[in-house]
Structure formats: structure tokens, C-alpha cells
Amino acid sequence: MRMKKSTLFLIIILAIAFFFRFYKLSLIPPGLYPDVAINGNEAFFSLKNKDFKVFYPENYGREGLMMWLIALSFKIFQKKIVF
């Protein structure tokens, strides 16, 4: 069967994207982006102060459930959190 040009074009684009996504991936360290760091800090301080909010206004606003889940993971996965 003959492949349509659009299907072949899509496969080529995906192959190029795959190559550039995984090329030398082991040499690039994973980054901790500011949003992730802010979420972690908010969750840590909420856990520390036992002050869980519905909305966190810092950094243009964050939903509370995300902070609660991060704080829960801190509580579960860390052996001891020193306050």
C-alpha cells in the first residue's frame, strides 16, 4: 500500500522531534524550575505552620490542592521532617 504524503510527513516530523528530545539526554541535568521550587516552599511552610489555605496568592496564585498534595508527599516520603 502506498502511504499518503501527510502520513509520511507526520512520521518524519515525529522522528525529528524524537531525535531532538532524546539526543544527549543523559548529559543534561534535570532542572528545578522556579514554579516547582515555590510550590515546594509553600507546601513545606504550610506543613510546618499547619496553615493550609484554599488559595496561595504568592507567585500569581496557586490552587491549594496542589500544595496539600505536595505537603502530603513530604509527610509520607520523608523519614523525619525537622521543624
Sequence and secondary structure as in RCSB ss.txt:
>XXXX:A:sequence
MRMKKSTLFLIIILAIAFFFRFYKLSLIPPGLYPDVAINGNEAFFSLKNKDFKVFYPENYGREGLMMWLIALSFK
IFQKKIVF
>XXXX:A:secstr
    HHHHHHHHHHHHHHHHHHTTGGGS     HHHHHHHHHHHHHHHHT   SEE GGG EEHHHHHHHHHHHH
HH S    
